[in-house]
Amino acid sequence: MTTHTAMNQPAASTLKKLSSSTIVWLALVAYLALVKIILDTFLPHAFADPDQASLFGWVPLGIFSGLGLVGVWLSRKTGFPEAWDKRISNWQRLLIPILAGVGFGALQVGVDMLTGFTKLIAARHGVAQQYTDPVSMSLIFSAAPILVEVLYRLLIIPVLLGLISNVILKGRGQAQVFWGLALLTSALEPFMQFPDLQVLPGAVMAVYALELYALNFTQAAFFRKYGFLAAILIRVGFYMVWHVVYAH
């Protein structure tokens, strides 16, 4: 046995012990780091909005990566499928979520074409336009769904589900608790975007908030049925249409 082979064996053994969810999450974290390096090195003016730029600092990325790993571990303890569960087809895990996200993106584009609400939101943030070049936007908005998932679902739902169902209810009512949490947590993004939403006319604000709620609820449902990767890919599909193809 060569020295090189002997050194590789412990690494291979450790990798086999990791769950597919952990491996997928670590791969996503590596992608976040790669995007950060590319942006810093080659595209220093990628962000039109300073709020977006601050989210992609090394410290926030490290915090979100760690919290996401906790969420991944807790999701395995609370009945969520593995990110690469063999019982779930790639059609269910990859293609259907992306197509669902594309559908939400197309709907959002239609609303903006009718109402022009993005101009009002951009004005509130003090930027003439929200987007820069297609390469930067493709990198940013393929990575951003990973961070967004940690904030809205991957950590909070397993934590509360485990606390309520596993601890307080002694393992009972897990399905009912999950759907209750899905209904509640899907309102987080509309609520957190309220400062932006309130600059819109009432009817437009209601439609936009409802779209965000429906997007988040769909992600929660896919998270429960197909794993967190499926939930993330819904938002990737949404962002690719809304922030990349339609960016203006």
Summary of the structure (lengths in Angstrom):
residues: 248
radius of gyration: 19.5
end to end distance: 59.0
largest distance: 71.7
contacts: 797
relative contact order: 0.16
helix: 79%
strand: 0%
